[in-house]
Structures are given as C-alpha cells and as structure tokens.
Amino acid sequence: MPLYCEVCSRTFDGPDGKRCPWCRRRRTRHVEPDDLCFLTEREYIWSGMLADVLTQENIPFMQKNVYGAGLALKMGPTHERIRFYVFYKQLAEAESIVESLFSASDGVNASAPNGDNAQ
C-alpha cells in the first residue's frame, strides 16, 4: 500500500518509516482514501482549463496558489502557479486527465521526486 507524506501531501511507494522522496521528511503513513493528495502544479493560464476538466469529470479538487497574494499582485497573474490536490480515491483518474491534457505540451513532470518538478 502506498505511503502518504503529511507534510507535502504526496503519495509514494516504500517501506513504513521511509522518508518522503520529495520533502525528505519522515512524517509518513499509509494513505487513506480521503487523504487530500498533490496532483500537479500548473501555470495560471493552464490552471483554469484543468479546473474545468476536473469539474466536468466530477472530481472534487482543491487549488492552492504557490505565491502569496502580494507577490502575485506585484508579478502579475500570468506568473502565478497553482497547485492542485484531489482525494486519494480519485488520484489515479485525475492523474490520467493531467497526463492526457499536458503530456504533449509539457516536457517537465510536475510530480517527479528527483527535483525535476515545477516547484
């Protein structure tokens, strides 16, 4: 059964007590169906499209702005990045949607544990 990091909300495979491959913390446990899990991080311009598709597919999600309101206001909304979270029980379906929407246009894997993520 996959593990869940309580710090960064990501899931991964590994033995109990293993460090999270993304944030390197040890606050991990077995994932529960209602855990809110990190799905992807996208630029503002693409976040609206992803939110619309997830809504059409009846997948509940949460969005979180990466930058604070002040910095986003200073930089402009086009530089803002949005993180998406979904319940674990719908994570596989949501990942499939993200893959189909962004695989051809996105060379960066936003959920790679080796530092290639878009954070």
MODELLER restraints for C-alpha pairs under 7 A, 6 or more apart:
rsr = mdl.restraints
at = mdl.atoms
rsr.add(forms.Gaussian(group=physical.xy_distance, feature=features.Distance(at['CA:1:A'], at['CA:30:A']), mean=6.74, stdev=0.5))
rsr.add(forms.Gaussian(group=physical.xy_distance, feature=features.Distance(at['CA:2:A'], at['CA:11:A']), mean=6.32, stdev=0.5))
rsr.add(forms.Gaussian(group=physical.xy_distance, feature=features.Distance(at['CA:2:A'], at['CA:12:A']), mean=5.45, stdev=0.5))
rsr.add(forms.Gaussian(group=physical.xy_distance, feature=features.Distance(at['CA:2:A'], at['CA:13:A']), mean=4.70, stdev=0.5))
rsr.add(forms.Gaussian(group=physical.xy_distance, feature=features.Distance(at['CA:2:A'], at['CA:14:A']), mean=6.95, stdev=0.5))
rsr.add(forms.Gaussian(group=physical.xy_distance, feature=features.Distance(at['CA:2:A'], at['CA:30:A']), mean=6.11, stdev=0.5))
rsr.add(forms.Gaussian(group=physical.xy_distance, feature=features.Distance(at['CA:2:A'], at['CA:31:A']), mean=6.08, stdev=0.5))
rsr.add(forms.Gaussian(group=physical.xy_distance, feature=features.Distance(at['CA:3:A'], at['CA:11:A']), mean=5.52, stdev=0.5))
rsr.add(forms.Gaussian(group=physical.xy_distance, feature=features.Distance(at['CA:3:A'], at['CA:12:A']), mean=5.34, stdev=0.5))
rsr.add(forms.Gaussian(group=physical.xy_distance, feature=features.Distance(at['CA:3:A'], at['CA:13:A']), mean=5.86, stdev=0.5))
rsr.add(forms.Gaussian(group=physical.xy_distance, feature=features.Distance(at['CA:3:A'], at['CA:14:A']), mean=6.82, stdev=0.5))
rsr.add(forms.Gaussian(group=physical.xy_distance, feature=features.Distance(at['CA:3:A'], at['CA:28:A']), mean=6.29, stdev=0.5))
rsr.add(forms.Gaussian(group=physical.xy_distance, feature=features.Distance(at['CA:3:A'], at['CA:29:A']), mean=5.35, stdev=0.5))
rsr.add(forms.Gaussian(group=physical.xy_distance, feature=features.Distance(at['CA:3:A'], at['CA:30:A']), mean=4.41, stdev=0.5))
rsr.add(forms.Gaussian(group=physical.xy_distance, feature=features.Distance(at['CA:3:A'], at['CA:31:A']), mean=5.23, stdev=0.5))
rsr.add(forms.Gaussian(group=physical.xy_distance, feature=features.Distance(at['CA:4:A'], at['CA:10:A']), mean=5.81, stdev=0.5))
rsr.add(forms.Gaussian(group=physical.xy_distance, feature=features.Distance(at['CA:4:A'], at['CA:11:A']), mean=4.55, stdev=0.5))
rsr.add(forms.Gaussian(group=physical.xy_distance, feature=features.Distance(at['CA:4:A'], at['CA:12:A']), mean=6.60, stdev=0.5))
rsr.add(forms.Gaussian(group=physical.xy_distance, feature=features.Distance(at['CA:4:A'], at['CA:28:A']), mean=5.36, stdev=0.5))
rsr.add(forms.Gaussian(group=physical.xy_distance, feature=features.Distance(at['CA:4:A'], at['CA:29:A']), mean=5.36, stdev=0.5))
rsr.add(forms.Gaussian(group=physical.xy_distance, feature=features.Distance(at['CA:4:A'], at['CA:30:A']), mean=5.73, stdev=0.5))
rsr.add(forms.Gaussian(group=physical.xy_distance, feature=features.Distance(at['CA:4:A'], at['CA:31:A']), mean=4.86, stdev=0.5))
rsr.add(forms.Gaussian(group=physical.xy_distance, feature=features.Distance(at['CA:5:A'], at['CA:11:A']), mean=6.40, stdev=0.5))
rsr.add(forms.Gaussian(group=physical.xy_distance, feature=features.Distance(at['CA:5:A'], at['CA:20:A']), mean=6.19, stdev=0.5))
rsr.add(forms.Gaussian(group=physical.xy_distance, feature=features.Distance(at['CA:5:A'], at['CA:27:A']), mean=5.90, stdev=0.5))
rsr.add(forms.Gaussian(group=physical.xy_distance, feature=features.Distance(at['CA:5:A'], at['CA:28:A']), mean=4.46, stdev=0.5))
rsr.add(forms.Gaussian(group=physical.xy_distance, feature=features.Distance(at['CA:5:A'], at['CA:29:A']), mean=6.77, stdev=0.5))
rsr.add(forms.Gaussian(group=physical.xy_distance, feature=features.Distance(at['CA:6:A'], at['CA:27:A']), mean=5.72, stdev=0.5))
rsr.add(forms.Gaussian(group=physical.xy_distance, feature=features.Distance(at['CA:6:A'], at['CA:28:A']), mean=5.96, stdev=0.5))
rsr.add(forms.Gaussian(group=physical.xy_distance, feature=features.Distance(at['CA:7:A'], at['CA:27:A']), mean=6.76, stdev=0.5))
rsr.add(forms.Gaussian(group=physical.xy_distance, feature=features.Distance(at['CA:8:A'], at['CA:23:A']), mean=6.76, stdev=0.5))
rsr.add(forms.Gaussian(group=physical.xy_distance, feature=features.Distance(at['CA:9:A'], at['CA:36:A']), mean=6.66, stdev=0.5))
rsr.add(forms.Gaussian(group=physical.xy_distance, feature=features.Distance(at['CA:9:A'], at['CA:37:A']), mean=4.91, stdev=0.5))
rsr.add(forms.Gaussian(group=physical.xy_distance, feature=features.Distance(at['CA:9:A'], at['CA:38:A']), mean=5.43, stdev=0.5))
rsr.add(forms.Gaussian(group=physical.xy_distance, feature=features.Distance(at['CA:10:A'], at['CA:37:A']), mean=5.49, stdev=0.5))
rsr.add(forms.Gaussian(group=physical.xy_distance, feature=features.Distance(at['CA:10:A'], at['CA:38:A']), mean=5.24, stdev=0.5))
rsr.add(forms.Gaussian(group=physical.xy_distance, feature=features.Distance(at['CA:11:A'], at['CA:37:A']), mean=6.93, stdev=0.5))
rsr.add(forms.Gaussian(group=physical.xy_distance, feature=features.Distance(at['CA:17:A'], at['CA:26:A']), mean=6.40, stdev=0.5))
rsr.add(forms.Gaussian(group=physical.xy_distance, feature=features.Distance(at['CA:17:A'], at['CA:28:A']), mean=6.52, stdev=0.5))
rsr.add(forms.Gaussian(group=physical.xy_distance, feature=features.Distance(at['CA:18:A'], at['CA:26:A']), mean=6.34, stdev=0.5))
rsr.add(forms.Gaussian(group=physical.xy_distance, feature=features.Distance(at['CA:19:A'], at['CA:25:A']), mean=5.33, stdev=0.5))
rsr.add(forms.Gaussian(group=physical.xy_distance, feature=features.Distance(at['CA:19:A'], at['CA:26:A']), mean=4.57, stdev=0.5))
rsr.add(forms.Gaussian(group=physical.xy_distance, feature=features.Distance(at['CA:20:A'], at['CA:26:A']), mean=6.34, stdev=0.5))
rsr.add(forms.Gaussian(group=physical.xy_distance, feature=features.Distance(at['CA:21:A'], at['CA:113:A']), mean=5.58, stdev=0.5))
rsr.add(forms.Gaussian(group=physical.xy_distance, feature=features.Distance(at['CA:22:A'], at['CA:113:A']), mean=5.00, stdev=0.5))
rsr.add(forms.Gaussian(group=physical.xy_distance, feature=features.Distance(at['CA:32:A'], at['CA:88:A']), mean=6.98, stdev=0.5))
rsr.add(forms.Gaussian(group=physical.xy_distance, feature=features.Distance(at['CA:33:A'], at['CA:87:A']), mean=6.70, stdev=0.5))
rsr.add(forms.Gaussian(group=physical.xy_distance, feature=features.Distance(at['CA:33:A'], at['CA:88:A']), mean=5.06, stdev=0.5))
rsr.add(forms.Gaussian(group=physical.xy_distance, feature=features.Distance(at['CA:33:A'], at['CA:89:A']), mean=4.76, stdev=0.5))
rsr.add(forms.Gaussian(group=physical.xy_distance, feature=features.Distance(at['CA:34:A'], at['CA:87:A']), mean=5.34, stdev=0.5))
rsr.add(forms.Gaussian(group=physical.xy_distance, feature=features.Distance(at['CA:34:A'], at['CA:88:A']), mean=5.98, stdev=0.5))
rsr.add(forms.Gaussian(group=physical.xy_distance, feature=features.Distance(at['CA:34:A'], at['CA:89:A']), mean=6.64, stdev=0.5))
rsr.add(forms.Gaussian(group=physical.xy_distance, feature=features.Distance(at['CA:35:A'], at['CA:87:A']), mean=5.43, stdev=0.5))
rsr.add(forms.Gaussian(group=physical.xy_distance, feature=features.Distance(at['CA:35:A'], at['CA:88:A']), mean=5.55, stdev=0.5))
rsr.add(forms.Gaussian(group=physical.xy_distance, feature=features.Distance(at['CA:36:A'], at['CA:85:A']), mean=5.95, stdev=0.5))
rsr.add(forms.Gaussian(group=physical.xy_distance, feature=features.Distance(at['CA:36:A'], at['CA:86:A']), mean=5.33, stdev=0.5))
rsr.add(forms.Gaussian(group=physical.xy_distance, feature=features.Distance(at['CA:36:A'], at['CA:87:A']), mean=4.48, stdev=0.5))
rsr.add(forms.Gaussian(group=physical.xy_distance, feature=features.Distance(at['CA:36:A'], at['CA:88:A']), mean=6.20, stdev=0.5))
rsr.add(forms.Gaussian(group=physical.xy_distance, feature=features.Distance(at['CA:37:A'], at['CA:85:A']), mean=5.16, stdev=0.5))
rsr.add(forms.Gaussian(group=physical.xy_distance, feature=features.Distance(at['CA:37:A'], at['CA:86:A']), mean=5.36, stdev=0.5))
rsr.add(forms.Gaussian(group=physical.xy_distance, feature=features.Distance(at['CA:37:A'], at['CA:87:A']), mean=5.81, stdev=0.5))
rsr.add(forms.Gaussian(group=physical.xy_distance, feature=features.Distance(at['CA:37:A'], at['CA:88:A']), mean=5.84, stdev=0.5))
rsr.add(forms.Gaussian(group=physical.xy_distance, feature=features.Distance(at['CA:38:A'], at['CA:84:A']), mean=6.14, stdev=0.5))
rsr.add(forms.Gaussian(group=physical.xy_distance, feature=features.Distance(at['CA:38:A'], at['CA:85:A']), mean=4.49, stdev=0.5))
rsr.add(forms.Gaussian(group=physical.xy_distance, feature=features.Distance(at['CA:38:A'], at['CA:86:A']), mean=6.67, stdev=0.5))
rsr.add(forms.Gaussian(group=physical.xy_distance, feature=features.Distance(at['CA:39:A'], at['CA:84:A']), mean=5.36, stdev=0.5))
rsr.add(forms.Gaussian(group=physical.xy_distance, feature=features.Distance(at['CA:39:A'], at['CA:85:A']), mean=5.15, stdev=0.5))
rsr.add(forms.Gaussian(group=physical.xy_distance, feature=features.Distance(at['CA:39:A'], at['CA:86:A']), mean=6.45, stdev=0.5))
rsr.add(forms.Gaussian(group=physical.xy_distance, feature=features.Distance(at['CA:39:A'], at['CA:95:A']), mean=6.67, stdev=0.5))
rsr.add(forms.Gaussian(group=physical.xy_distance, feature=features.Distance(at['CA:40:A'], at['CA:83:A']), mean=5.82, stdev=0.5))
rsr.add(forms.Gaussian(group=physical.xy_distance, feature=features.Distance(at['CA:40:A'], at['CA:84:A']), mean=5.43, stdev=0.5))
rsr.add(forms.Gaussian(group=physical.xy_distance, feature=features.Distance(at['CA:40:A'], at['CA:110:A']), mean=5.66, stdev=0.5))
rsr.add(forms.Gaussian(group=physical.xy_distance, feature=features.Distance(at['CA:40:A'], at['CA:111:A']), mean=6.28, stdev=0.5))
rsr.add(forms.Gaussian(group=physical.xy_distance, feature=features.Distance(at['CA:41:A'], at['CA:81:A']), mean=6.61, stdev=0.5))
rsr.add(forms.Gaussian(group=physical.xy_distance, feature=features.Distance(at['CA:41:A'], at['CA:82:A']), mean=5.50, stdev=0.5))
rsr.add(forms.Gaussian(group=physical.xy_distance, feature=features.Distance(at['CA:41:A'], at['CA:83:A']), mean=4.23, stdev=0.5))
rsr.add(forms.Gaussian(group=physical.xy_distance, feature=features.Distance(at['CA:41:A'], at['CA:84:A']), mean=6.18, stdev=0.5))
rsr.add(forms.Gaussian(group=physical.xy_distance, feature=features.Distance(at['CA:41:A'], at['CA:110:A']), mean=6.06, stdev=0.5))
rsr.add(forms.Gaussian(group=physical.xy_distance, feature=features.Distance(at['CA:41:A'], at['CA:118:A']), mean=6.67, stdev=0.5))
rsr.add(forms.Gaussian(group=physical.xy_distance, feature=features.Distance(at['CA:42:A'], at['CA:81:A']), mean=5.51, stdev=0.5))
rsr.add(forms.Gaussian(group=physical.xy_distance, feature=features.Distance(at['CA:42:A'], at['CA:82:A']), mean=5.36, stdev=0.5))
rsr.add(forms.Gaussian(group=physical.xy_distance, feature=features.Distance(at['CA:42:A'], at['CA:83:A']), mean=6.49, stdev=0.5))
rsr.add(forms.Gaussian(group=physical.xy_distance, feature=features.Distance(at['CA:43:A'], at['CA:79:A']), mean=6.96, stdev=0.5))
rsr.add(forms.Gaussian(group=physical.xy_distance, feature=features.Distance(at['CA:43:A'], at['CA:80:A']), mean=6.12, stdev=0.5))
rsr.add(forms.Gaussian(group=physical.xy_distance, feature=features.Distance(at['CA:43:A'], at['CA:81:A']), mean=4.41, stdev=0.5))
rsr.add(forms.Gaussian(group=physical.xy_distance, feature=features.Distance(at['CA:43:A'], at['CA:82:A']), mean=6.18, stdev=0.5))
rsr.add(forms.Gaussian(group=physical.xy_distance, feature=features.Distance(at['CA:44:A'], at['CA:77:A']), mean=6.76, stdev=0.5))
rsr.add(forms.Gaussian(group=physical.xy_distance, feature=features.Distance(at['CA:44:A'], at['CA:78:A']), mean=5.87, stdev=0.5))
rsr.add(forms.Gaussian(group=physical.xy_distance, feature=features.Distance(at['CA:44:A'], at['CA:79:A']), mean=6.92, stdev=0.5))
rsr.add(forms.Gaussian(group=physical.xy_distance, feature=features.Distance(at['CA:44:A'], at['CA:80:A']), mean=5.38, stdev=0.5))
rsr.add(forms.Gaussian(group=physical.xy_distance, feature=features.Distance(at['CA:44:A'], at['CA:81:A']), mean=5.34, stdev=0.5))
rsr.add(forms.Gaussian(group=physical.xy_distance, feature=features.Distance(at['CA:44:A'], at['CA:82:A']), mean=6.17, stdev=0.5))
rsr.add(forms.Gaussian(group=physical.xy_distance, feature=features.Distance(at['CA:45:A'], at['CA:78:A']), mean=6.56, stdev=0.5))
rsr.add(forms.Gaussian(group=physical.xy_distance, feature=features.Distance(at['CA:47:A'], at['CA:82:A']), mean=6.45, stdev=0.5))
rsr.add(forms.Gaussian(group=physical.xy_distance, feature=features.Distance(at['CA:59:A'], at['CA:90:A']), mean=6.94, stdev=0.5))
rsr.add(forms.Gaussian(group=physical.xy_distance, feature=features.Distance(at['CA:60:A'], at['CA:86:A']), mean=6.36, stdev=0.5))
rsr.add(forms.Gaussian(group=physical.xy_distance, feature=features.Distance(at['CA:61:A'], at['CA:84:A']), mean=6.69, stdev=0.5))
rsr.add(forms.Gaussian(group=physical.xy_distance, feature=features.Distance(at['CA:61:A'], at['CA:85:A']), mean=5.52, stdev=0.5))
rsr.add(forms.Gaussian(group=physical.xy_distance, feature=features.Distance(at['CA:61:A'], at['CA:86:A']), mean=4.63, stdev=0.5))
rsr.add(forms.Gaussian(group=physical.xy_distance, feature=features.Distance(at['CA:62:A'], at['CA:84:A']), mean=5.75, stdev=0.5))
rsr.add(forms.Gaussian(group=physical.xy_distance, feature=features.Distance(at['CA:62:A'], at['CA:85:A']), mean=5.11, stdev=0.5))
rsr.add(forms.Gaussian(group=physical.xy_distance, feature=features.Distance(at['CA:62:A'], at['CA:86:A']), mean=6.52, stdev=0.5))
rsr.add(forms.Gaussian(group=physical.xy_distance, feature=features.Distance(at['CA:63:A'], at['CA:82:A']), mean=6.35, stdev=0.5))
rsr.add(forms.Gaussian(group=physical.xy_distance, feature=features.Distance(at['CA:63:A'], at['CA:83:A']), mean=5.58, stdev=0.5))
rsr.add(forms.Gaussian(group=physical.xy_distance, feature=features.Distance(at['CA:63:A'], at['CA:84:A']), mean=4.76, stdev=0.5))
rsr.add(forms.Gaussian(group=physical.xy_distance, feature=features.Distance(at['CA:63:A'], at['CA:85:A']), mean=6.45, stdev=0.5))
rsr.add(forms.Gaussian(group=physical.xy_distance, feature=features.Distance(at['CA:64:A'], at['CA:82:A']), mean=5.62, stdev=0.5))
rsr.add(forms.Gaussian(group=physical.xy_distance, feature=features.Distance(at['CA:64:A'], at['CA:83:A']), mean=5.10, stdev=0.5))
rsr.add(forms.Gaussian(group=physical.xy_distance, feature=features.Distance(at['CA:64:A'], at['CA:84:A']), mean=6.59, stdev=0.5))
rsr.add(forms.Gaussian(group=physical.xy_distance, feature=features.Distance(at['CA:65:A'], at['CA:81:A']), mean=6.09, stdev=0.5))
rsr.add(forms.Gaussian(group=physical.xy_distance, feature=features.Distance(at['CA:65:A'], at['CA:82:A']), mean=4.65, stdev=0.5))
rsr.add(forms.Gaussian(group=physical.xy_distance, feature=features.Distance(at['CA:65:A'], at['CA:83:A']), mean=6.28, stdev=0.5))
rsr.add(forms.Gaussian(group=physical.xy_distance, feature=features.Distance(at['CA:66:A'], at['CA:81:A']), mean=5.50, stdev=0.5))
rsr.add(forms.Gaussian(group=physical.xy_distance, feature=features.Distance(at['CA:66:A'], at['CA:82:A']), mean=5.79, stdev=0.5))
rsr.add(forms.Gaussian(group=physical.xy_distance, feature=features.Distance(at['CA:66:A'], at['CA:83:A']), mean=6.71, stdev=0.5))
rsr.add(forms.Gaussian(group=physical.xy_distance, feature=features.Distance(at['CA:67:A'], at['CA:80:A']), mean=6.56, stdev=0.5))
rsr.add(forms.Gaussian(group=physical.xy_distance, feature=features.Distance(at['CA:72:A'], at['CA:80:A']), mean=5.91, stdev=0.5))
rsr.add(forms.Gaussian(group=physical.xy_distance, feature=features.Distance(at['CA:108:A'], at['CA:116:A']), mean=6.66, stdev=0.5))
rsr.add(forms.Gaussian(group=physical.xy_distance, feature=features.Distance(at['CA:108:A'], at['CA:117:A']), mean=6.65, stdev=0.5))
rsr.add(forms.Gaussian(group=physical.xy_distance, feature=features.Distance(at['CA:109:A'], at['CA:116:A']), mean=6.57, stdev=0.5))
rsr.add(forms.Gaussian(group=physical.xy_distance, feature=features.Distance(at['CA:109:A'], at['CA:117:A']), mean=5.78, stdev=0.5))
rsr.add(forms.Gaussian(group=physical.xy_distance, feature=features.Distance(at['CA:110:A'], at['CA:117:A']), mean=4.29, stdev=0.5))
rsr.add(forms.Gaussian(group=physical.xy_distance, feature=features.Distance(at['CA:110:A'], at['CA:118:A']), mean=5.20, stdev=0.5))
rsr.add(forms.Gaussian(group=physical.xy_distance, feature=features.Distance(at['CA:111:A'], at['CA:117:A']), mean=5.58, stdev=0.5))
